[in-house]
Amino acid sequence: MNAAALRDALLRTVLCRPIVVNTVDEGLDVLIQRLGDDIPRATIAAALQSVVADGLACEPVRLPPGALQCHWHLELTPRGQETARKA
């Protein structure tokens, strides 16, 4: 799968079901389950970093109001949602 196809697949899977877990490792595990374990973890991590850097997904690490610890919450921005729908 090339970089553009992986980006589109990542956007579509997060559009359908945002990811909320405790750590980035757990988040990558979820993405690997959804995208297929034939794609190297580092490749998925790089695609994720690109999606966030391009403003298509919100920064995944958040401290919600009243929370005692941060969690990893991956969801698309409005621009990312539009891009995913076109992919």
N, CA, C and O atoms as a GROMACS GRO file, in nm:
protein
  348
    1MET      N    1   0.086  -0.118   0.000
    1MET     CA    2   0.000   0.000   0.000
    1MET      C    3   0.090   0.124   0.000
    1MET      O    4   0.181   0.135   0.082
    2ASN      N    5   0.065   0.215  -0.091
    2ASN     CA    6   0.146   0.336  -0.096
    2ASN      C    7   0.100   0.435   0.012
    2ASN      O    8  -0.002   0.415   0.078
    3ALA      N    9   0.178   0.542   0.028
    3ALA     CA   10   0.152   0.639   0.136
    3ALA      C   11   0.015   0.704   0.125
    3ALA      O   12  -0.053   0.721   0.225
    4ALA      N   13  -0.026   0.740   0.004
    4ALA     CA   14  -0.156   0.806  -0.015
    4ALA      C   15  -0.270   0.710   0.016
    4ALA      O   16  -0.369   0.749   0.078
    5ALA      N   17  -0.258   0.586  -0.026
    5ALA     CA   18  -0.362   0.486   0.001
    5ALA      C   19  -0.371   0.457   0.150
    5ALA      O   20  -0.480   0.440   0.204
    6LEU      N   21  -0.256   0.451   0.217
    6LEU     CA   22  -0.256   0.427   0.362
    6LEU      C   23  -0.320   0.545   0.434
    6LEU      O   24  -0.398   0.525   0.527
    7ARG      N   25  -0.287   0.667   0.393
    7ARG     CA   26  -0.348   0.785   0.454
    7ARG      C   27  -0.499   0.782   0.439
    7ARG      O   28  -0.572   0.807   0.535
    8ASP      N   29  -0.546   0.750   0.320
    8ASP     CA   30  -0.691   0.745   0.296
    8ASP      C   31  -0.757   0.636   0.380
    8ASP      O   32  -0.864   0.657   0.435
    9ALA      N   33  -0.693   0.520   0.390
    9ALA     CA   34  -0.748   0.410   0.470
    9ALA      C   35  -0.752   0.449   0.618
    9ALA      O   36  -0.849   0.420   0.688
   10LEU      N   37  -0.647   0.515   0.665
   10LEU     CA   38  -0.643   0.559   0.805
   10LEU      C   39  -0.755   0.659   0.831
   10LEU      O   40  -0.825   0.650   0.932
   11LEU      N   41  -0.772   0.755   0.741
   11LEU     CA   42  -0.877   0.855   0.758
   11LEU      C   43  -1.016   0.790   0.760
   11LEU      O   44  -1.100   0.825   0.843
   12ARG      N   45  -1.039   0.696   0.669
   12ARG     CA   46  -1.171   0.630   0.665
   12ARG      C   47  -1.198   0.551   0.792
   12ARG      O   48  -1.310   0.553   0.844
   13THR      N   49  -1.097   0.480   0.843
   13THR     CA   50  -1.120   0.399   0.962
   13THR      C   51  -1.144   0.485   1.085
   13THR      O   52  -1.224   0.449   1.172
   14VAL      N   53  -1.076   0.598   1.095
   14VAL     CA   54  -1.096   0.687   1.210
   14VAL      C   55  -1.228   0.764   1.196
   14VAL      O   56  -1.292   0.794   1.296
   15LEU      N   57  -1.269   0.794   1.073
   15LEU     CA   58  -1.399   0.859   1.052
   15LEU      C   59  -1.510   0.769   1.103
   15LEU      O   60  -1.603   0.815   1.169
   16CYS      N   61  -1.501   0.641   1.072
   16CYS     CA   62  -1.605   0.546   1.114
   16CYS      C   63  -1.605   0.524   1.265
   16CYS      O   64  -1.711   0.516   1.328
   17ARG      N   65  -1.485   0.515   1.323
   17ARG     CA   66  -1.475   0.488   1.466
   17ARG      C   67  -1.351   0.557   1.523
   17ARG      O   68  -1.241   0.504   1.512
   18PRO      N   69  -1.368   0.674   1.584
   18PRO     CA   70  -1.254   0.740   1.650
   18PRO      C   71  -1.194   0.646   1.755
   18PRO      O   72  -1.260   0.553   1.802
   19ILE      N   73  -1.070   0.671   1.791
   19ILE     CA   74  -0.999   0.584   1.884
   19ILE      C   75  -0.975   0.658   2.015
   19ILE      O   76  -0.924   0.770   2.016
   20VAL      N   77  -1.013   0.595   2.125
   20VAL     CA   78  -0.987   0.650   2.259
   20VAL      C   79  -0.925   0.538   2.342
   20VAL      O   80  -0.990   0.439   2.375
   21VAL      N   81  -0.798   0.555   2.374
   21VAL     CA   82  -0.724   0.457   2.454
   21VAL      C   83  -0.632   0.532   2.550
   21VAL      O   84  -0.627   0.655   2.550
   22ASN      N   85  -0.558   0.457   2.631
   22ASN     CA   86  -0.472   0.521   2.730
   22ASN      C   87  -0.337   0.567   2.676
   22ASN      O   88  -0.283   0.667   2.724
   23THR      N   89  -0.282   0.496   2.577
   23THR     CA   90  -0.147   0.529   2.530
   23THR      C   91  -0.139   0.524   2.378
   23THR      O   92  -0.225   0.467   2.311
   24VAL      N   93  -0.033   0.584   2.326
   24VAL     CA   94  -0.010   0.581   2.182
   24VAL      C   95   0.013   0.437   2.134
   24VAL      O   96  -0.029   0.401   2.024
   25ASP      N   97   0.078   0.355   2.216
   25ASP     CA   98   0.100   0.216   2.176
   25ASP      C   99  -0.032   0.143   2.158
   25ASP      O  100  -0.049   0.066   2.064
   26GLU      N  101  -0.124   0.166   2.248
   26GLU     CA  102  -0.257   0.105   2.235
   26GLU      C  103  -0.328   0.159   2.111
   26GLU      O  104  -0.396   0.084   2.040
   27GLY      N  105  -0.312   0.287   2.084
   27GLY     CA  106  -0.373   0.347   1.966
   27GLY      C  107  -0.317   0.287   1.837
   27GLY      O  108  -0.392   0.258   1.744
   28LEU      N  109  -0.187   0.267   1.832
   28LEU     CA  110  -0.127   0.203   1.716
   28LEU      C  111  -0.173   0.059   1.702
   28LEU      O  112  -0.193   0.010   1.591
   29ASP      N  113  -0.189  -0.010   1.815
   29ASP     CA  114  -0.241  -0.148   1.810
   29ASP      C  115  -0.380  -0.151   1.747
   29ASP      O  116  -0.409  -0.239   1.665
   30VAL      N  117  -0.464  -0.056   1.783
   30VAL     CA  118  -0.599  -0.049   1.726
   30VAL      C  119  -0.592  -0.023   1.576
   30VAL      O  120  -0.662  -0.087   1.498
   31LEU      N  121  -0.506   0.070   1.536
   31LEU     CA  122  -0.492   0.100   1.394
   31LEU      C  123  -0.440  -0.021   1.317
   31LEU      O  124  -0.485  -0.048   1.206
   32ILE      N  125  -0.345  -0.094   1.375
   32ILE     CA  126  -0.293  -0.215   1.310
   32ILE      C  127  -0.404  -0.318   1.294
   32ILE      O  128  -0.414  -0.382   1.189
   33GLN      N  129  -0.487  -0.335   1.396
   33GLN     CA  130  -0.599  -0.429   1.386
   33GLN      C  131  -0.694  -0.387   1.274
   33GLN      O  132  -0.743  -0.472   1.199
   34ARG      N  133  -0.720  -0.260   1.262
   34ARG     CA  134  -0.816  -0.211   1.164
   34ARG      C  135  -0.759  -0.209   1.022
   34ARG      O  136  -0.830  -0.237   0.926
   35LEU      N  137  -0.630  -0.174   1.009
   35LEU     CA  138  -0.570  -0.158   0.877
   35LEU      C  139  -0.502  -0.284   0.825
   35LEU      O  140  -0.478  -0.296   0.705
   36GLY      N  141  -0.473  -0.376   0.914
   36GLY     CA  142  -0.408  -0.500   0.873
   36GLY      C  143  -0.267  -0.510   0.928
   36GLY      O  144  -0.190  -0.414   0.924
   37ASP      N  145  -0.236  -0.628   0.980
   37ASP     CA  146  -0.105  -0.644   1.042
   37ASP      C  147   0.008  -0.666   0.941
   37ASP      O  148   0.122  -0.689   0.980
   38ASP      N  149  -0.024  -0.660   0.812
   38ASP     CA  150   0.080  -0.670   0.710
   38ASP      C  151   0.151  -0.537   0.687
   38ASP      O  152   0.251  -0.531   0.616
   39ILE      N  153   0.100  -0.430   0.747
   39ILE     CA  154   0.163  -0.298   0.736
   39ILE      C  155   0.250  -0.277   0.859
   39ILE      O  156   0.202  -0.288   0.972
   40PRO      N  157   0.378  -0.246   0.840
   40PRO     CA  158   0.467  -0.226   0.955
   40PRO      C  159   0.418  -0.116   1.049
   40PRO      O  160   0.364  -0.014   1.004
   41ARG      N  161   0.437  -0.138   1.178
   41ARG     CA  162   0.396  -0.042   1.281
   41ARG      C  163   0.456   0.096   1.253
   41ARG      O  164   0.387   0.197   1.267
   42ALA      N  165   0.582   0.101   1.215
   42ALA     CA  166   0.650   0.229   1.189
   42ALA      C  167   0.585   0.302   1.071
   42ALA      O  168   0.580   0.425   1.071
   43THR      N  169   0.537   0.229   0.974
   43THR     CA  170   0.471   0.290   0.858
   43THR      C  171   0.338   0.352   0.900
   43THR      O  172   0.305   0.462   0.857
   44ILE      N  173   0.264   0.280   0.982
   44ILE     CA  174   0.136   0.334   1.032
   44ILE      C  175   0.162   0.456   1.121
   44ILE      O  176   0.089   0.555   1.112
   45ALA      N  177   0.264   0.449   1.205
   45ALA     CA  178   0.297   0.563   1.292
   45ALA      C  179   0.335   0.685   1.208
   45ALA      O  180   0.296   0.797   1.242
   46ALA      N  181   0.410   0.666   1.101
   46ALA     CA  182   0.449   0.777   1.014
   46ALA      C  183   0.327   0.836   0.943
   46ALA      O  184   0.316   0.957   0.930
   47ALA      N  185   0.236   0.750   0.898
   47ALA     CA  186   0.114   0.798   0.834
   47ALA      C  187   0.029   0.878   0.933
   47ALA      O  188  -0.027   0.981   0.898
   48LEU      N  189   0.021   0.829   1.055
   48LEU     CA  190  -0.053   0.899   1.160
   48LEU      C  191   0.009   1.036   1.187
   48LEU      O  192  -0.063   1.136   1.198
   49GLN      N  193   0.140   1.041   1.198
   49GLN     CA  194   0.209   1.168   1.222
   49GLN      C  195   0.181   1.265   1.108
   49GLN      O  196   0.161   1.384   1.133
   50SER      N  197   0.179   1.218   0.986
   50SER     CA  198   0.152   1.302   0.870
   50SER      C  199   0.010   1.356   0.872
   50SER      O  200  -0.013   1.473   0.841
   51VAL      N  201  -0.086   1.272   0.908
   51VAL     CA  202  -0.226   1.312   0.914
   51VAL      C  203  -0.246   1.423   1.019
   51VAL      O  204  -0.319   1.519   0.995
   52VAL      N  205  -0.181   1.408   1.133
   52VAL     CA  206  -0.191   1.511   1.238
   52VAL      C  207  -0.121   1.639   1.192
   52VAL      O  208  -0.175   1.748   1.209
   53ALA      N  209  -0.001   1.626   1.134
   53ALA     CA  210   0.075   1.743   1.088
   53ALA      C  211   0.002   1.819   0.978
   53ALA      O  212   0.013   1.942   0.969
   54ASP      N  213  -0.074   1.748   0.895
   54ASP     CA  214  -0.149   1.811   0.787
   54ASP      C  215  -0.283   1.870   0.834
   54ASP      O  216  -0.357   1.926   0.753
   55GLY      N  217  -0.312   1.858   0.963
   55GLY     CA  218  -0.435   1.915   1.017
   55GLY      C  219  -0.560   1.834   0.986
   55GLY      O  220  -0.671   1.887   0.994
   56LEU      N  221  -0.542   1.706   0.950
   56LEU     CA  222  -0.658   1.621   0.918
   56LEU      C  223  -0.711   1.547   1.041
   56LEU      O  224  -0.823   1.496   1.040
   57ALA      N  225  -0.630   1.542   1.147
   57ALA     CA  226  -0.672   1.480   1.273
   57ALA      C  227  -0.628   1.570   1.387
   57ALA      O  228  -0.528   1.642   1.377
   58CYS      N  229  -0.703   1.564   1.494
   58CYS     CA  230  -0.668   1.642   1.613
   58CYS      C  231  -0.548   1.580   1.682
   58CYS      O  232  -0.523   1.460   1.667
   59GLU      N  233  -0.476   1.660   1.756
   59GLU     CA  234  -0.364   1.608   1.835
   59GLU      C  235  -0.417   1.499   1.927
   59GLU      O  236  -0.510   1.524   2.004
   60PRO      N  237  -0.361   1.379   1.921
   60PRO     CA  238  -0.421   1.266   1.992
   60PRO      C  239  -0.411   1.268   2.145
   60PRO      O  240  -0.494   1.207   2.212
   61VAL      N  241  -0.311   1.336   2.203
   61VAL     CA  242  -0.296   1.331   2.349
   61VAL      C  243  -0.371   1.447   2.411
   61VAL      O  244  -0.346   1.563   2.378
   62ARG      N  245  -0.462   1.415   2.502
   62ARG     CA  246  -0.545   1.520   2.564
   62ARG      C  247  -0.561   1.496   2.713
   62ARG      O  248  -0.555   1.382   2.761
   63LEU      N  249  -0.582   1.603   2.785
   63LEU     CA  250  -0.619   1.596   2.926
   63LEU      C  251  -0.757   1.659   2.936
   63LEU      O  252  -0.770   1.781   2.945
   64PRO      N  253  -0.861   1.574   2.934
   64PRO     CA  254  -0.997   1.628   2.941
   64PRO      C  255  -1.022   1.700   3.074
   64PRO      O  256  -0.959   1.667   3.175
   65PRO      N  257  -1.112   1.797   3.076
   65PRO     CA  258  -1.144   1.866   3.201
   65PRO      C  259  -1.183   1.766   3.309
   65PRO      O  260  -1.266   1.678   3.288
   66GLY      N  261  -1.122   1.780   3.425
   66GLY     CA  262  -1.153   1.694   3.539
   66GLY      C  263  -1.082   1.560   3.538
   66GLY      O  264  -1.093   1.484   3.635
   67ALA      N  265  -1.009   1.530   3.433
   67ALA     CA  266  -0.938   1.402   3.426
   67ALA      C  267  -0.811   1.407   3.509
   67ALA      O  268  -0.752   1.513   3.528
   68LEU      N  269  -0.770   1.291   3.558
   68LEU     CA  270  -0.649   1.282   3.638
   68LEU      C  271  -0.528   1.244   3.555
   68LEU      O  272  -0.414   1.259   3.600
   69GLN      N  273  -0.550   1.196   3.434
   69GLN     CA  274  -0.439   1.161   3.347
   69GLN      C  275  -0.478   1.186   3.201
   69GLN      O  276  -0.596   1.190   3.167
   70CYS      N  277  -0.377   1.201   3.118
   70CYS     CA  278  -0.400   1.218   2.975
   70CYS      C  279  -0.446   1.087   2.914
   70CYS      O  280  -0.420   0.979   2.968
   71HIS      N  281  -0.512   1.096   2.802
   71HIS     CA  282  -0.544   0.977   2.724
   71HIS      C  283  -0.524   1.009   2.577
   71HIS      O  284  -0.511   1.125   2.538
   72TRP      N  285  -0.522   0.905   2.498
   72TRP     CA  286  -0.495   0.918   2.355
   72TRP      C  287  -0.628   0.909   2.283
   72TRP      O  288  -0.696   0.807   2.288
   73HIS      N  289  -0.666   1.018   2.216
   73HIS     CA  290  -0.798   1.029   2.155
   73HIS      C  291  -0.777   1.075   2.011
   73HIS      O  292  -0.745   1.191   1.987
   74LEU      N  293  -0.796   0.985   1.916
   74LEU     CA  294  -0.774   1.018   1.776
   74LEU      C  295  -0.908   1.037   1.707
   74LEU      O  296  -0.989   0.945   1.698
   75GLU      N  297  -0.930   1.159   1.659
   75GLU     CA  298  -1.049   1.190   1.580
   75GLU      C  299  -1.011   1.287   1.471
   75GLU      O  300  -0.910   1.357   1.481
   76LEU      N  301  -1.090   1.292   1.368
   76LEU     CA  302  -1.061   1.378   1.254
   76LEU      C  303  -1.112   1.519   1.276
   76LEU      O  304  -1.212   1.542   1.344
   77THR      N  305  -1.040   1.613   1.218
   77THR     CA  306  -1.085   1.752   1.215
   77THR      C  307  -1.195   1.760   1.107
   77THR      O  308  -1.212   1.666   1.030
   78PRO      N  309  -1.267   1.871   1.101
   78PRO     CA  310  -1.366   1.885   0.992
   78PRO      C  311  -1.304   1.867   0.853
   78PRO      O  312  -1.364   1.805   0.765
   79ARG      N  313  -1.183   1.920   0.835
   79ARG     CA  314  -1.114   1.903   0.708
   79ARG      C  315  -1.078   1.756   0.683
   79ARG      O  316  -1.087   1.708   0.570
   80GLY      N  317  -1.038   1.686   0.790
   80GLY     CA  318  -1.008   1.544   0.778
   80GLY      C  319  -1.131   1.462   0.747
   80GLY      O  320  -1.124   1.365   0.671
   81GLN      N  321  -1.244   1.500   0.805
   81GLN     CA  322  -1.370   1.429   0.776
   81GLN      C  323  -1.407   1.446   0.629
   81GLN      O  324  -1.448   1.350   0.563
   82GLU      N  325  -1.392   1.567   0.579
   82GLU     CA  326  -1.423   1.593   0.437
   82GLU      C  327  -1.330   1.513   0.345
   82GLU      O  328  -1.374   1.456   0.246
   83THR      N  329  -1.202   1.511   0.380
   83THR     CA  330  -1.104   1.436   0.301
   83THR      C  331  -1.136   1.287   0.302
   83THR      O  332  -1.127   1.221   0.199
   84ALA      N  333  -1.174   1.235   0.419
   84ALA     CA  334  -1.206   1.092   0.432
   84ALA      C  335  -1.329   1.056   0.348
   84ALA      O  336  -1.333   0.950   0.287
   85ARG      N  337  -1.425   1.142   0.346
   85ARG     CA  338  -1.547   1.114   0.268
   85ARG      C  339  -1.520   1.113   0.118
   85ARG      O  340  -1.588   1.045   0.042
   86LYS      N  341  -1.420   1.190   0.076
   86LYS     CA  342  -1.385   1.194  -0.067
   86LYS      C  343  -1.293   1.080  -0.107
   86LYS      O  344  -1.281   1.047  -0.225
   87ALA      N  345  -1.226   1.019  -0.009
   87ALA     CA  346  -1.126   0.913  -0.038
   87ALA      C  347  -1.192   0.784  -0.083
   87ALA      O  348  -1.122   0.686  -0.111
   0.00000   0.00000   0.00000
